[in-house]
């Protein structure tokens, strides 16, 4: 039997939930010490709220942005792939880079659990941080987005920990993960006016049966074609997405909150470059003609142990060798 890994990741690889809340915050300068105290209490707050309805399977994943990581822990020993989200300016479409120091990704089968935990967290965070983006997501029918297509069909199917969890390539941060978030709003009037066949060619899958179009039919500028990334060995490089629909009917706002976890941000960034900048075979992703990105931020998700006991900041966090001890043994 394989030995347990020497670390405990946060709740990154869990089943799709019925509800989610996404909070992106900026943290005030000088509040780093107080923030460490809050970070160390996230897991206990989650257990306290989740204990009321265990069947709701409440989870909370916390991610730390590049600038805040440096403020908390110094430059030495920073996760190898952590950097600000890179804005993309294509000939037609734009992916902005927007502020964000801290991500809280709350999930459960009931929105009230997410909401209660968010309230308790914000009671602690409000004196030191500002929410710059808040989205309440919901599951729509059989995992469909507001464009009417199943979202993330291949995401959790066959997902492996090695696709999402950092390993020995960055030993100080083994057990962590990277996450990119973007908020997209859809022009449903334009989308709904399109024939179903055109919608299917835009996405690259059939709408009703959710089957990927054959390569000879699937356009090179379809969403599926441009977001399929293969490595040098020809194997597909996977990420895990927990996208959620959101909206405000009265305001005519209908969107998808993209959230993708990966072992390295390179994979998601390659997808986004294909989408916004195009390839030799495609000017850009067709779906961007009806979907506009409003936000974009990259975070690192440390292990549960690291979050429960974050080190104090120093020139060389964690000791003379600059190690943060994220991959340290449990117990």
Residue pairs with C-beta under 8 A, 6 or more apart in sequence:
5 174
5 175
6 174
6 175
6 327
6 328
6 329
6 330
7 174
7 175
7 303
7 305
7 326
7 327
7 328
7 330
8 175
8 303
8 304
8 305
8 330
9 161
9 165
9 175
9 176
9 177
9 301
9 303
9 304
10 61
10 62
10 177
10 301
10 302
10 303
10 304
10 307
11 59
11 60
11 61
11 107
12 61
12 164
12 165
12 177
12 240
12 261
12 301
13 159
13 161
13 164
13 165
13 240
14 57
14 59
14 107
15 57
15 156
16 139
16 143
16 152
16 156
16 242
17 57
17 59
17 107
17 108
17 109
17 139
17 242
18 108
18 109
18 110
18 111
18 138
18 139
19 107
19 108
19 109
19 110
19 111
19 113
19 114
19 136
19 137
19 138
19 139
20 105
20 106
20 107
20 108
20 114
20 136
20 137
20 138
20 242
20 244
20 257
21 104
21 105
21 106
21 111
21 114
21 115
21 118
21 134
21 135
21 136
21 137
22 103
22 104
22 105
22 106
22 133
22 134
22 135
22 137
22 181
22 244
22 257
22 259
23 102
23 103
23 104
23 106
23 118
23 121
23 122
23 131
23 133
23 134
24 99
24 100
24 102
24 103
24 131
24 132
24 133
24 134
24 181
24 295
24 297
25 100
25 101
25 102
25 103
25 104
25 125
25 129
25 130
25 131
25 132
26 99
26 100
26 101
26 102
26 129
26 130
26 132
27 35
27 68
27 71
27 101
27 102
27 128
27 129
28 128
28 129
28 130
29 71
31 127
31 128
31 129
32 71
32 72
32 313
34 127
34 128
35 72
35 102
35 125
35 128
35 129
36 72
36 310
36 312
38 121
38 124
38 125
38 128
39 62
39 307
39 310
40 307
40 308
40 309
40 310
41 124
42 60
42 62
42 121
42 307
43 60
43 304
43 307
43 308
45 60
45 117
45 120
45 121
46 58
46 59
46 60
46 117
48 120
49 58
49 113
49 116
49 117
49 120
50 56
50 57
50 58
50 59
50 108
50 113
50 117
52 113
53 110
53 113
55 109
56 108
56 109
56 110
56 113
57 107
57 108
57 109
58 106
58 107
58 108
58 113
58 114
58 117
59 106
59 107
59 108
60 104
60 105
60 106
60 107
60 117
60 121
61 103
61 104
61 105
61 107
61 179
61 301
62 102
62 103
62 104
62 105
62 301
62 307
63 102
63 103
63 105
63 179
63 299
63 300
63 301
64 72
64 101
64 102
64 103
64 299
64 300
64 301
64 302
65 84
65 100
65 101
65 102
65 103
65 297
65 298
65 299
65 300
66 78
66 82
66 83
66 84
66 298
67 84
67 101
68 101
68 102
69 78
69 79
69 82
69 300
70 78
71 313
72 310
72 313
73 310
73 311
73 313
73 314
73 317
73 324
74 313
74 314
74 315
74 316
74 317
76 315
76 316
76 317
76 322
77 172
77 316
77 317
77 318
77 322
77 323
77 324
79 166
79 170
79 173
79 176
79 178
79 300
80 169
80 170
80 173
81 170
81 178
81 264
81 265
81 266
81 300
82 178
82 298
82 300
83 265
83 298
84 97
84 298
85 97
85 98
85 180
85 296
85 297
85 298
86 97
86 269
87 94
87 95
87 96
87 97
87 296
88 94
88 95
88 272
88 273
88 276
88 277
89 276
90 276
90 277
90 278
90 284
91 278
91 283
91 284
92 283
92 284
92 288
93 275
93 276
93 284
93 285
93 288
93 292
93 293
94 276
94 293
95 182
95 272
95 275
95 276
95 293
95 296
96 293
96 294
96 295
96 296
97 296
97 297
98 132
98 133
98 294
98 295
98 296
98 297
99 132
99 297
100 132
100 133
100 181
100 295
100 297
100 299
101 129
102 129
102 299
103 179
103 181
103 297
103 299
104 118
104 121
105 179
105 242
105 259
106 114
106 117
106 118
107 114
107 242
108 114
111 136
111 138
114 136
115 136
122 131
133 183
133 295
135 183
135 244
135 246
135 257
136 246
137 244
137 245
137 246
137 257
138 244
138 245
138 246
139 244
139 245
140 146
140 245
142 150
143 150
143 151
143 152
143 153
144 150
144 151
144 245
145 151
145 243
145 245
145 256
146 186
146 188
146 245
146 247
146 254
146 255
146 256
147 186
147 188
147 191
147 199
147 203
147 256
147 287
147 290
147 291
148 199
148 207
149 199
149 203
149 205
149 207
149 210
150 205
150 210
151 241
151 243
151 245
151 256
152 241
152 242
152 243
153 205
153 210
153 212
154 238
155 238
155 239
155 240
155 241
155 242
156 240
158 238
159 238
159 240
160 238
162 263
163 237
163 238
163 239
163 240
163 262
163 263
164 177
164 239
164 240
164 261
164 262
164 263
165 174
165 175
165 176
165 177
165 263
166 173
166 174
166 175
166 176
166 177
166 178
166 263
166 264
167 174
167 263
168 174
170 176
171 327
172 318
172 323
172 324
172 325
172 326
172 327
173 300
173 302
173 324
173 326
173 327
174 303
174 326
174 327
175 302
175 303
175 326
175 327
176 300
176 301
176 302
176 303
176 306
176 326
177 261
177 262
177 263
177 300
177 301
178 261
178 262
178 263
178 264
178 265
178 268
178 298
178 299
178 300
178 301
179 259
179 260
179 261
179 262
179 298
179 299
179 300
179 301
180 258
180 259
180 260
180 262
180 265
180 268
180 269
180 272
180 296
180 297
180 298
180 299
181 257
181 258
181 259
181 260
181 295
181 296
181 297
181 299
182 257
182 258
182 293
182 294
182 295
182 296
182 297
183 255
183 257
183 258
183 293
183 294
183 295
184 255
184 256
184 257
184 258
184 291
184 292
184 293
184 294
185 253
185 254
185 255
185 291
185 292
185 294
186 254
186 255
186 256
186 290
186 291
187 290
187 291
187 292
188 254
188 290
190 289
190 290
191 199
191 290
194 202
196 207
199 207
200 206
200 207
200 213
201 213
201 218
201 219
201 222
201 286
202 222
202 223
202 286
202 287
202 289
202 290
203 222
203 223
203 224
203 287
204 212
204 213
204 218
204 219
204 222
204 223
204 224
204 225
205 211
205 212
205 213
205 224
206 213
212 218
212 224
213 222
213 224
218 224
218 225
219 225
219 282
219 286
220 226
220 279
220 281
220 282
221 278
221 281
221 282
221 283
221 284
221 285
221 286
222 285
222 286
223 275
223 285
223 286
223 287
225 282
226 271
226 274
226 275
226 279
226 282
226 285
227 271
227 274
227 275
227 285
228 236
229 236
229 237
229 267
229 270
229 271
229 274
230 236
230 237
231 237
237 267
237 270
238 267
239 260
239 261
239 262
239 267
239 268
239 271
240 260
240 261
240 262
241 258
241 259
241 260
241 261
242 259
242 261
243 256
243 257
243 258
243 259
244 256
244 257
244 259
245 254
245 255
245 256
245 257
246 255
246 256
246 257
247 253
247 254
247 255
256 291
260 268
261 301
262 268
265 298
274 282
274 285
275 284
275 285
275 287
275 288
276 284
276 285
276 288
277 284
278 284
302 310
302 326
303 326
303 327
305 326
305 328
305 330
306 324
306 325
306 326
311 317
311 318
311 324
311 325
316 322
317 324
318 324
318 325
319 325
